[in-house]
Amino acid sequence: MFKLNILTPEKELFAGEVVSLVSSALDGEIGILARHAPLATVLGKGRLRFTTAGGESREIKTGQGFLRVSGNQVIVLIN
């Protein structure tokens, strides 16, 4: 598991532990699991899909943004 924070300019959409994350990048999709290598990328419009620590699958429609993986934490900034 890893910590995921999804933020917009107005509010925090999600903060918690997740098992996996799949997001739309500019050149395709990117998948993140625990202990992923450090990464920073630009996100394209699309969907952000993740599975919480409790097994719940969630999906958020997104605008463009940024994704950063550092340590065992992912921060997603979206419009």
N, C-alpha and C positions, 0 to 999 in steps of 0.2 A: 504494500500500500504506500501511497504518497499523499502529501498535502496539496490540495488544489484550491486556488483562489481565482474567481472569475469576477472581474471588475469592469464597470462602465463609468463614464464621467459622472453619472448621477448616483450610482449605488453599487453595492456589492451583491452580485447575483448568487454566488455560492462560495462557501468556505467550508472545507471538510476533508476527510480522508476518502480517497478513491482507489480503486483497483486498476482502472485503465482509462485512457482518454484518447479519443480520435477527433482530429480537427481538420478543417479545410485550410491548407496552405495555398500560396499563390501557384505552386506548380504541382498540386495534387493533395493527397491526404497524408497526415502524419499521425503516427500512433505512439503513445507514451505509456510505458509501464514503470514500475518502481525501479529505482536506481539507474534511470536513463542517463546517458552521457550529457554533460552541459550543452545547452543549445539555446539559441535565440533566433526566431524566425518571424517573418511577416505573414499574417493570416489573410486569406481572402474571404469574401462573402460565402456563407455556407452554413454548415451545422457543426456544433460541438457536441459530441456524444461521450458520455462517461458512465461508469458503473461505480456506485458508492460502495463503501465498506460493508454496508448492510445488504448488498446485492441488488439494489434498485438501479435500473437503467434510466438515465435522463438524457434529454436532448434539448439544446438551446439553439435557436436560429440566431446567426451572428452577422454583423457587418464586418468590415475590415478591422484589423487590429494586430496585436503582437503577442507572442507566446515566448516565455522564458523558462527554461529548466535549469535549476541550480540546486545542487545537493539532492535531496529527496522531496523537492517542492517545485510546483509549476504555478506560475502566475500568468494569467491570460487577461489582457487589456483589450476590450472591444468597444466599438461604437454601437 
